[in-house]
């Protein structure tokens, strides 16, 4: 809706000799849209499942008004603000008088159409405002207010290492980076060292950090494992650190009245003479790291820090000294992927029936070595005391649904919640650019320049200054999505620039479900599932992609 507000302002400032009544109507509409925009933007920061049903319906209708009005403004600006119609430009034999008459006719018709669109949008906006008041203001809170949603990543903190696949090698590699004394002087070995674990959601960063923490913590005088998350409370983080470092001494830390400065001083004093191991898990912001770094006393006692993050710029910020290292999470190999899937479903990797081996291989290709994706799929296929293992046809149905926004069932919600943490951390313009990627088929290599020009054509790329280059700004959007691990880079050139990107099937599932919620993109292909989905959609088609037909 911010894009629509910009266009309405452009319409008012274009000096197009609008009728005074129409100018006032557009100004009133801008005021109404501005108020709605504030609410819709707030709603856009909250996952749909956390919103009251009435709020979701209201927001959906507001979006439809904004889509309709944006189409009308675009049509008017193209037909009128550009002056001469394209058809008249091409007809060189038409006399100047006929050209002027054609332009006047076109402008008159366009003015009539924009006036009608503004009047209709005002009426629909007023109806929505009245509806909101009628039902008690449609209070903007999640359906579960007062009952915080459970973070699905909590299970990673308490999973048994013995049940993990391929964690031993990664644990040994990370431990080596932390504890290795080769190639450096004694002084270098004693310096504070940070290893930042980087990778997108679902690769097992928290699980690995916990495994390493448990395996080496006894080598340190004190240790702490603290999760930060997207919207951290620094004071609570400092209190949690103190409690984890010495639970007996700081058992009442939450009851003490201390500000951040006092807590920092307390932490530095405690760490000053101790060799410590601290894990800062799920770090999202460089500025938060700067605050946390204040307490990490450099005491030359070979203390060690582990951070985990989905953002490469945060990893780089954590590794500011020469001895610090970035550890990039790797995907599971094909063999380890099979071992994880078969163990989860059949209790042993050798127990998979022959008739399911090929379809399981095809499913694992879509999971692409991401542990969380494999575990999620396994939860859909596995049996339990009340339910047998899925049939071969059901395995094939699941295979065909992955990457189409149709995967549902136990475990999928947790997968999507984990992905949603990255999505809702994006600024509004990057959310829009990411949703646009749902227009491409699964496993499609999206060429960088083509994508950027399409973003520009959609008016998604916004320059803060008049002298900014649209393509360069669009390229910064592309790079930011890669840096945030939202898309996978393809074809890295000698300058380190990705020539294309690819969307992981599980991420594609996630953004397709959001696109459906916001009526952002409609996709029709030759699958029975997608065509039936389209027939059930009563909204107008805003962007249409036809695939595999």
C-alpha positions as CSV (number, residue, x, y, z in Angstrom):
1,X,0.0,0.0,0.0
2,X,3.0,2.3,0.5
3,X,3.5,2.2,-3.3
4,X,-0.1,3.2,-3.9
5,X,0.3,6.2,-1.5
6,X,3.3,7.3,-3.5
7,X,1.4,7.1,-6.7
8,X,-1.6,9.0,-5.3
9,X,0.8,11.8,-4.2
10,X,2.3,11.7,-7.7
11,X,-1.2,12.1,-9.2
12,X,-1.9,15.1,-7.0
13,X,1.5,16.7,-7.8
14,X,1.5,16.0,-11.6
15,X,-0.2,19.3,-12.5
16,X,-2.6,17.6,-14.8
17,X,-5.4,20.2,-14.6
18,X,-7.6,17.9,-12.5
19,X,-11.1,19.0,-11.7
20,X,-11.1,20.7,-8.3
21,X,-13.7,18.3,-7.0
22,X,-11.6,15.3,-8.2
23,X,-8.5,16.8,-6.6
24,X,-10.3,17.1,-3.3
25,X,-11.6,13.5,-3.6
26,X,-8.1,12.2,-4.3
27,X,-6.8,14.2,-1.3
28,X,-9.5,12.7,0.9
29,X,-8.7,9.2,-0.4
30,X,-5.0,9.7,0.3
31,X,-5.9,10.6,4.0
32,X,-8.0,7.4,4.3
33,X,-5.4,5.3,2.6
34,X,-2.7,6.7,4.9
35,X,-4.6,5.6,8.0
36,X,-5.3,2.2,6.5
37,X,-1.7,1.8,5.5
38,X,-0.5,2.2,9.1
39,X,-2.8,-0.6,10.2
40,X,-2.1,-2.9,7.2
41,X,1.7,-2.4,7.7
42,X,1.3,-3.5,11.3
43,X,-0.7,-6.5,10.2
44,X,2.1,-7.3,7.7
45,X,4.5,-7.7,10.6
46,X,2.5,-10.5,12.2
47,X,2.2,-14.0,10.8
48,X,-1.4,-14.7,9.6
49,X,-2.0,-17.5,12.1
50,X,-1.5,-15.1,15.0
51,X,-4.2,-12.7,13.8
52,X,-7.8,-12.6,14.6
53,X,-10.0,-13.9,11.7
54,X,-11.8,-10.6,11.4
55,X,-8.6,-8.7,11.2
56,X,-7.3,-11.0,8.4
57,X,-10.5,-10.5,6.4
58,X,-10.4,-6.7,6.9
59,X,-6.8,-6.5,5.8
60,X,-7.5,-8.7,2.8
61,X,-10.3,-6.3,1.7
62,X,-8.1,-3.3,2.2
63,X,-5.4,-4.8,0.0
64,X,-8.0,-5.4,-2.7
65,X,-9.0,-1.7,-2.6
66,X,-5.3,-0.7,-2.8
67,X,-4.7,-3.1,-5.8
68,X,-7.8,-1.7,-7.7
69,X,-6.8,1.9,-7.0
70,X,-3.2,1.3,-8.0
71,X,-4.4,-0.1,-11.3
72,X,-6.6,2.9,-11.9
73,X,-3.8,5.4,-11.1
74,X,-1.3,3.5,-13.3
75,X,-3.7,3.6,-16.2
76,X,-4.4,7.3,-15.7
77,X,-0.7,8.3,-15.4
78,X,0.2,6.2,-18.5
79,X,-2.6,7.5,-20.7
80,X,-2.6,11.2,-19.6
81,X,0.7,12.1,-17.9
82,X,2.6,10.9,-20.9
83,X,0.5,13.2,-23.0
84,X,0.3,11.9,-26.5
85,X,-1.2,8.4,-27.0
86,X,1.3,5.9,-28.4
87,X,-1.0,5.1,-31.4
88,X,-1.1,8.8,-32.3
89,X,2.7,9.0,-32.0
90,X,3.1,6.3,-34.6
91,X,0.7,7.7,-37.1
92,X,2.8,10.4,-38.8
93,X,0.1,11.2,-41.4
94,X,-2.5,12.4,-38.9
95,X,-2.9,16.1,-38.8
96,X,-2.0,18.1,-35.7
97,X,-5.6,19.1,-35.2
98,X,-6.8,15.5,-35.2
99,X,-3.9,14.6,-32.8
100,X,-5.1,17.3,-30.4
101,X,-8.6,16.1,-30.6
102,X,-7.6,12.6,-30.0
103,X,-5.6,13.6,-26.9
104,X,-8.5,15.7,-25.5
105,X,-10.8,12.7,-26.0
106,X,-8.4,10.3,-24.3
107,X,-7.8,12.7,-21.4
108,X,-11.5,13.3,-21.0
109,X,-12.3,9.6,-20.9
110,X,-9.3,8.9,-18.5
111,X,-10.5,11.7,-16.2
112,X,-14.0,10.1,-16.1
113,X,-12.5,6.7,-15.3
114,X,-10.1,7.9,-12.6
115,X,-13.0,9.9,-11.0
116,X,-15.1,6.8,-11.0
117,X,-12.3,4.7,-9.5
118,X,-11.7,7.3,-6.7
119,X,-15.4,7.4,-5.9
120,X,-15.6,3.7,-5.7
121,X,-12.5,3.4,-3.6
122,X,-13.8,6.0,-1.2
123,X,-17.1,4.1,-0.9
124,X,-15.4,0.8,-0.2
125,X,-12.9,2.4,2.2
126,X,-15.8,4.0,4.2
127,X,-17.6,0.7,4.3
128,X,-14.5,-1.0,5.7
129,X,-14.0,1.8,8.3
130,X,-17.7,1.4,9.3
131,X,-17.3,-2.3,9.5
132,X,-14.3,-2.0,11.7
133,X,-16.2,0.3,14.1
134,X,-19.3,-1.9,14.1
135,X,-17.4,-4.9,15.3
136,X,-15.6,-3.2,18.2
137,X,-12.8,-1.7,16.2
138,X,-11.4,-5.1,15.1
139,X,-8.8,-5.0,17.9
140,X,-5.4,-5.6,16.4
141,X,-4.1,-8.4,18.5
142,X,-3.3,-12.0,17.7
143,X,-5.8,-14.6,18.4
144,X,-3.6,-16.0,21.1
145,X,-2.8,-12.8,23.0
146,X,-1.7,-13.6,26.5
147,X,-0.5,-17.0,25.4
148,X,2.9,-16.7,23.6
149,X,3.5,-18.9,20.6
150,X,5.9,-21.7,21.2
151,X,9.2,-21.3,19.3
152,X,9.7,-24.5,17.3
153,X,13.5,-24.1,17.6
154,X,13.3,-24.9,21.3
155,X,13.5,-28.6,20.4
156,X,16.9,-28.1,18.9
157,X,18.2,-27.1,22.3
158,X,17.3,-30.4,23.9
159,X,17.6,-33.0,21.1
160,X,19.8,-36.0,21.9
161,X,23.0,-35.8,20.0
162,X,23.0,-39.6,19.5
163,X,19.8,-39.2,17.4
164,X,21.4,-36.6,15.0
165,X,22.8,-37.5,11.6
166,X,26.2,-36.2,10.5
167,X,26.6,-34.0,13.5
168,X,29.8,-35.7,14.7
169,X,31.8,-34.3,11.8
170,X,30.5,-30.8,12.0
171,X,30.9,-30.8,15.8
172,X,34.5,-31.9,15.4
173,X,35.2,-29.2,12.8
174,X,33.7,-26.5,14.9
175,X,35.5,-27.6,18.0
176,X,38.7,-27.6,16.1
177,X,38.2,-24.0,15.0
178,X,37.5,-23.0,18.6
179,X,40.2,-24.9,20.4
180,X,43.0,-25.4,17.8
181,X,46.4,-24.1,18.9
182,X,48.3,-24.8,15.7
183,X,49.8,-22.1,13.6
184,X,49.8,-19.3,16.2
185,X,51.9,-18.0,19.1
186,X,51.0,-18.6,22.7
187,X,49.7,-15.1,23.0
188,X,47.4,-15.6,20.0
189,X,46.1,-18.8,21.5
190,X,45.2,-17.1,24.7
191,X,43.2,-14.3,23.0
192,X,39.4,-14.3,23.0
193,X,38.2,-16.1,19.9
194,X,34.9,-16.0,18.2
195,X,33.5,-18.5,15.7
196,X,30.3,-17.5,14.0
197,X,28.0,-20.3,12.6
198,X,26.2,-19.0,9.5
199,X,23.4,-20.6,7.4
200,X,19.8,-20.3,6.5
201,X,16.9,-21.5,8.7
202,X,16.6,-25.3,9.1
203,X,20.3,-26.3,8.6
204,X,20.7,-27.1,12.3
205,X,22.8,-24.2,13.6
206,X,21.3,-24.2,17.0
207,X,21.6,-28.0,17.2
208,X,25.2,-27.9,16.2
209,X,26.1,-25.1,18.6
210,X,24.4,-27.0,21.5
211,X,26.3,-30.2,20.6
212,X,29.6,-28.4,20.6
213,X,28.7,-26.5,23.8
214,X,27.9,-29.7,25.7
215,X,31.1,-31.5,24.4
216,X,33.6,-28.8,25.4
217,X,32.1,-26.8,28.3
218,X,33.9,-28.8,31.0
219,X,37.2,-27.4,29.6
220,X,36.2,-23.9,30.8
221,X,35.7,-22.3,34.2
222,X,32.2,-21.2,33.3
223,X,29.8,-21.4,30.4
224,X,26.5,-19.9,29.2
225,X,24.1,-20.6,26.3
226,X,21.7,-17.7,25.5
227,X,19.2,-17.3,22.6
228,X,18.7,-13.8,21.3
229,X,16.0,-14.0,18.6
230,X,14.6,-11.2,16.4
231,X,13.3,-8.7,19.0
232,X,15.7,-9.1,22.0
233,X,15.4,-7.5,25.3
234,X,19.1,-6.6,26.1
235,X,18.4,-6.4,29.9
236,X,17.0,-9.9,29.9
237,X,19.9,-11.2,27.9
238,X,22.4,-9.8,30.4
239,X,20.4,-11.3,33.3
240,X,20.2,-14.7,31.5
241,X,24.0,-14.6,31.0
242,X,24.7,-14.0,34.6
243,X,22.3,-16.8,35.7
244,X,23.8,-19.3,33.2
245,X,27.4,-18.5,34.2
246,X,26.7,-19.1,37.9
247,X,23.2,-20.3,38.8
248,X,24.0,-20.3,42.5
249,X,25.5,-16.8,42.8
250,X,22.9,-15.2,40.6
251,X,19.8,-17.3,41.4
252,X,17.9,-14.1,42.3
253,X,19.3,-11.9,39.5
254,X,15.8,-11.3,38.0
255,X,14.6,-9.9,41.3
256,X,17.4,-7.3,41.6
257,X,16.9,-3.8,40.5
258,X,19.8,-3.2,38.1
259,X,20.1,-1.2,34.9
260,X,22.0,-2.2,31.8
261,X,25.2,-0.4,32.8
262,X,25.3,-2.2,36.2
263,X,24.6,-5.5,34.6
264,X,27.5,-5.0,32.1
265,X,29.8,-4.1,34.9
266,X,28.7,-7.1,36.8
267,X,29.3,-9.4,33.9
268,X,32.7,-8.0,33.1
269,X,33.8,-8.2,36.7
270,X,32.6,-11.9,36.8
271,X,34.4,-12.8,33.6
272,X,37.6,-10.9,34.2
273,X,39.5,-13.8,35.9
274,X,37.8,-16.8,34.4
275,X,38.2,-18.8,31.2
276,X,34.7,-18.8,29.7
277,X,32.6,-20.3,26.9
278,X,29.6,-18.4,25.8
279,X,27.1,-19.2,23.0
280,X,25.0,-16.4,21.6
281,X,22.4,-18.2,19.5
282,X,20.1,-16.8,16.8
283,X,21.6,-13.4,16.4
284,X,19.9,-11.1,13.9
285,X,21.3,-7.6,14.4
286,X,24.8,-6.2,14.3
287,X,23.8,-3.5,16.9
288,X,22.7,-6.2,19.3
289,X,26.1,-7.9,18.9
290,X,27.8,-4.6,19.8
291,X,25.9,-4.4,23.1
292,X,26.7,-8.0,23.9
293,X,30.3,-7.6,22.9
294,X,30.7,-5.0,25.7
295,X,30.5,-7.7,28.3
296,X,33.0,-10.1,26.7
297,X,36.1,-9.3,28.8
298,X,39.3,-9.9,26.9
299,X,41.3,-11.5,29.7
300,X,43.8,-13.6,27.6
301,X,42.7,-16.8,29.2
302,X,41.7,-18.6,25.9
303,X,38.0,-17.8,26.3
304,X,35.7,-18.7,23.4
305,X,32.5,-17.4,21.8
306,X,30.1,-19.1,19.5
307,X,27.4,-17.1,17.6
308,X,24.8,-18.4,15.3
309,X,23.0,-16.3,12.6
310,X,21.2,-16.5,9.3
311,X,22.8,-13.2,8.1
312,X,26.3,-13.1,6.7
313,X,26.8,-9.4,7.6
314,X,26.1,-10.3,11.3
315,X,28.6,-13.2,11.1
316,X,31.2,-10.8,9.7
317,X,30.5,-8.3,12.5
318,X,31.1,-11.0,15.1
319,X,34.5,-11.9,13.5
320,X,36.3,-8.6,13.7
321,X,39.7,-9.9,14.8
322,X,42.2,-11.9,12.8
323,X,41.8,-15.1,14.8
324,X,38.0,-15.2,14.5
325,X,36.3,-17.5,12.0
326,X,33.1,-17.9,10.1
327,X,31.8,-21.5,9.9
328,X,29.2,-21.9,7.1
329,X,26.7,-24.7,7.7
330,X,26.7,-27.4,5.1
331,X,23.8,-29.4,3.8
332,X,23.6,-33.1,4.5
333,X,25.1,-35.4,1.9
334,X,22.8,-37.8,-0.1
335,X,23.7,-40.7,2.1
336,X,23.1,-38.8,5.3
337,X,19.9,-37.4,4.0
338,X,18.6,-40.9,3.3
339,X,19.8,-42.1,6.7
340,X,17.9,-39.3,8.5
341,X,14.7,-39.9,6.5
342,X,14.7,-43.7,6.8
343,X,15.7,-43.7,10.5
344,X,12.9,-41.3,11.3
345,X,10.3,-43.3,9.4
346,X,11.4,-46.9,9.6
347,X,13.6,-46.7,12.8
348,X,16.6,-48.0,10.7
349,X,18.2,-46.9,7.4
350,X,18.0,-50.4,6.0
351,X,14.3,-50.9,6.6
352,X,12.9,-48.9,3.7
353,X,10.7,-51.1,1.4
354,X,12.0,-51.4,-2.2
355,X,8.9,-49.9,-3.7
356,X,9.4,-46.6,-1.8
357,X,13.1,-46.1,-2.5
358,X,12.8,-44.2,-5.8
359,X,10.0,-41.9,-4.6
360,X,12.0,-41.3,-1.4
361,X,15.0,-40.4,-3.5
362,X,12.9,-37.9,-5.4
363,X,11.5,-36.4,-2.2
364,X,15.0,-36.0,-0.8
365,X,16.1,-34.1,-3.9
366,X,13.5,-31.5,-3.1
367,X,14.7,-31.3,0.5
368,X,18.2,-30.6,-0.8
369,X,20.0,-31.7,2.3
370,X,18.2,-29.4,4.7
371,X,17.8,-31.4,8.0
372,X,14.6,-29.5,9.1
373,X,13.0,-30.1,5.7
374,X,13.8,-33.9,5.9
375,X,12.5,-34.1,9.4
376,X,9.3,-32.3,8.4
377,X,8.7,-34.6,5.5
378,X,9.4,-37.6,7.7
379,X,6.7,-36.5,10.2
380,X,4.2,-36.5,7.4
381,X,5.0,-39.9,6.2
382,X,5.8,-41.8,9.4
383,X,3.4,-44.0,11.2
384,X,2.7,-44.2,14.9
385,X,0.6,-46.3,17.3
386,X,-2.7,-45.0,15.7
387,X,-1.6,-44.5,12.1
388,X,0.3,-46.8,9.6
389,X,3.1,-45.6,7.4
390,X,1.8,-43.8,4.3
391,X,1.2,-45.7,1.2
392,X,3.2,-45.4,-2.0
393,X,0.5,-43.3,-3.6
394,X,0.5,-41.0,-0.6
395,X,4.3,-40.6,-0.9
396,X,3.8,-39.6,-4.6
397,X,1.1,-37.1,-3.7
398,X,3.4,-35.5,-1.1
399,X,6.2,-35.4,-3.7
400,X,4.0,-33.6,-6.1
401,X,2.8,-31.0,-3.5
402,X,6.2,-29.9,-2.4
403,X,7.2,-26.5,-3.9
404,X,3.6,-25.7,-4.8
405,X,2.4,-24.2,-1.6
406,X,0.2,-27.2,-0.9
407,X,2.2,-29.1,1.7
408,X,0.2,-29.4,4.9
409,X,0.3,-31.6,8.0
410,X,2.1,-32.2,11.3
411,X,5.6,-30.6,11.3
412,X,5.0,-28.4,8.3
413,X,3.7,-25.6,10.6
414,X,7.0,-25.7,12.5
415,X,9.0,-25.6,9.3
416,X,7.0,-22.6,8.1
417,X,7.3,-20.8,11.5
418,X,11.1,-21.1,11.3
419,X,11.1,-19.7,7.8
420,X,8.8,-17.0,8.9
421,X,11.3,-15.6,11.4
422,X,13.5,-14.6,8.4
423,X,10.6,-13.3,6.4
424,X,9.2,-11.0,9.1
425,X,12.7,-9.6,9.7
426,X,12.7,-8.2,6.2
427,X,11.9,-4.5,5.5
428,X,8.6,-4.0,3.6
429,X,10.2,-3.5,0.2
430,X,12.2,-6.8,0.5
431,X,9.1,-8.7,1.5
432,X,7.4,-7.6,-1.7
433,X,10.5,-8.5,-3.8
434,X,10.7,-12.0,-2.2
435,X,7.0,-12.7,-2.7
436,X,7.4,-11.9,-6.3
437,X,9.8,-14.9,-6.6
438,X,6.8,-17.2,-6.1
439,X,5.9,-16.4,-9.8
440,X,8.8,-18.7,-10.9
441,X,8.5,-22.5,-11.1
442,X,10.3,-24.7,-8.5
443,X,14.0,-25.3,-9.1
444,X,14.1,-22.4,-11.6
445,X,17.3,-20.5,-12.0
446,X,16.2,-16.8,-11.8
447,X,18.7,-14.7,-13.8
448,X,19.7,-11.6,-11.8
449,X,19.4,-8.8,-14.3
450,X,16.1,-10.1,-15.6
451,X,14.7,-10.3,-12.1
452,X,15.9,-6.8,-11.2
453,X,14.3,-5.3,-14.4
454,X,11.0,-7.0,-13.6
455,X,11.1,-5.6,-10.0
456,X,11.7,-2.1,-11.6
457,X,8.8,-2.7,-14.0
458,X,6.5,-3.5,-11.1
459,X,7.7,-0.4,-9.3
460,X,9.1,-2.4,-6.4
461,X,12.5,-0.6,-6.5
462,X,12.3,2.7,-4.7
463,X,15.1,5.3,-4.8
464,X,15.5,7.4,-1.7
465,X,17.4,10.1,-3.7
466,X,16.7,11.4,-7.2
467,X,20.3,10.7,-8.2
468,X,20.2,7.0,-7.2
469,X,20.3,4.5,-10.1
470,X,17.3,2.2,-10.1
471,X,19.2,-0.9,-11.3
472,X,21.9,-0.5,-8.7
473,X,19.2,-0.1,-6.0
474,X,17.5,-3.3,-7.3
475,X,20.9,-5.1,-7.3
476,X,21.3,-4.2,-3.6
477,X,17.9,-5.8,-3.0
478,X,19.0,-8.9,-4.8
479,X,22.2,-9.1,-2.8
480,X,20.4,-8.5,0.5
481,X,18.1,-11.4,-0.1
482,X,21.2,-13.6,-0.6
483,X,23.0,-12.2,2.4
484,X,19.9,-13.0,4.5
485,X,19.9,-16.6,3.2
486,X,16.4,-16.1,1.7
487,X,17.6,-17.3,-1.7
488,X,20.5,-19.4,-2.9
489,X,23.1,-17.7,-5.1
490,X,23.9,-19.4,-8.4
491,X,26.9,-18.8,-10.8
492,X,29.3,-16.8,-8.7
493,X,31.6,-14.8,-11.0
494,X,35.3,-13.8,-10.4
495,X,34.1,-10.6,-8.6
496,X,32.0,-12.7,-6.2
497,X,28.7,-11.6,-7.7
498,X,25.9,-14.1,-8.1
499,X,24.6,-14.2,-11.7
500,X,21.3,-15.8,-10.7
501,X,19.5,-17.2,-7.7
502,X,17.3,-20.2,-6.8
503,X,14.5,-20.5,-4.2
504,X,14.6,-23.6,-2.0
505,X,11.4,-25.7,-2.4
506,X,10.5,-25.3,1.3
507,X,11.0,-21.5,1.0
508,X,8.9,-21.6,-2.2
509,X,6.2,-23.4,-0.3
510,X,6.2,-20.7,2.3
511,X,6.1,-17.7,0.0
512,X,3.4,-19.3,-2.1
513,X,1.2,-19.6,0.9
514,X,1.8,-16.0,1.7
515,X,1.1,-15.0,-1.9
516,X,-2.2,-16.8,-1.7
517,X,-3.1,-15.1,1.6
518,X,-2.4,-11.6,0.0
519,X,-3.7,-12.4,-3.5
520,X,-0.3,-11.4,-4.7
521,X,0.2,-13.9,-7.5
522,X,-2.1,-16.5,-9.1
523,X,-0.5,-19.6,-10.7
524,X,-2.1,-22.0,-13.1
525,X,-0.4,-25.1,-14.2
526,X,-1.4,-28.5,-15.5
527,X,-1.8,-29.9,-12.0
528,X,-5.3,-30.7,-10.8
529,X,-4.4,-29.1,-7.4
530,X,-3.6,-25.7,-8.7
531,X,-6.5,-25.3,-11.1
532,X,-9.0,-26.2,-8.3
533,X,-7.3,-23.7,-6.1
534,X,-7.8,-21.0,-8.7
535,X,-11.5,-21.8,-9.1
536,X,-12.0,-21.3,-5.3
537,X,-10.4,-17.9,-5.4
538,X,-13.0,-15.2,-5.6
539,X,-10.5,-12.3,-5.8
540,X,-9.4,-10.7,-9.0
541,X,-6.2,-12.0,-10.6
542,X,-3.5,-9.5,-10.0
543,X,-0.5,-11.3,-11.4
544,X,-0.9,-14.5,-13.4
545,X,1.8,-17.1,-14.1
546,X,1.0,-20.1,-16.4
547,X,3.4,-22.9,-15.8
548,X,3.9,-26.4,-17.3
549,X,1.0,-26.2,-19.7
